[in-house]
Amino acid sequence: MNIALVVLRYRQPDRERPFRVPIALGRLPLLPVLGLLSTVALMFHFESQVYLAGAATVLAGLGGFAVRHIWTGGSHSKPCEGD
């Protein structure tokens, strides 16, 4: 989320934003940057078992998605109809 907010500030600068992030230097919001840095710093404290469990969870989710995609023929949702 932190990275997405910073990227959107630069890729879509004219987009309407109902909420402004406090503490910014120009278009660069500092709170998401600090959130990203603290997340990366905290990740260095995990043991390798945590990363293995996370990778296994992601792979299991991708496998479940692939099975569902194949089982339903790739059409697991109906397209949205316009107003």
N, C-alpha and C positions, 0 to 999 in steps of 0.2 A: 504494500500500500504506500509506503514511504517513497519508493522509487517511482511508482506510477504518478504520484502527485507532482513530483519534481519534473518528470518527463512531460506530463501534460502542460505544465506551465510554459515550457519552451516550444512544444510542438503545436499547441493550440492556445496561443496567448490571448486571443479575442473571444474565447468561449465564455459564456455567462457562468459566473461562479456565485451561488447564493451564500456560500460560506467562505470567508477569508481566513487563512491560517495566520495566526499572530506571529510576530517576530520574523521579519523577512529583510533581506538585503536586496533591494530592487525586486526582481522576479524570483529570486532564489529564497524559498522558505526554509528557515533554519531549523525549525522543529522537526520536520521529516528527515533532514540530513542528520541531525543529532540522534533521532530514532534509529536510523539505518546504522550509524556508527556504533551505537550501544548494542544493537542486535548482533552485529558482527563480533564485537568484543565479547559478548556473552557466549557466542558459539564456540569460542576457543576453550571454554571450560568444560565442554561435554567430553565424555569418554567415547571411544570408537564404537562401543556397543549401542550407544544412542543413535549414531549415524547409520549403523547397520539396520537397526529397527525402523528408522525413518525410511530408509531406502526400500526395505521389504514392504512397508505399508504402501508406499507409492507404487511399487511394482504390482502389488496385489490389486490396488485400485485400477491401474491401467489394464491389468488382465481382466478384471471384471467388466470394465468398459468395453474391451475388445470382444469378449464373449457376448455381451448384450448387443453390441453393434452387429455382430455376425448373426446372432439368433433372430433379431428383428429385421434383418435385411438392410440395416443402415437407416431406417426411418423410425426412430424412437420418439419422435414428437411431431405434432402437426404444425404447419407454418401458421404464423399469426395472421389474422385477417385485419385489414385496414378498417378504420372507423367509418 
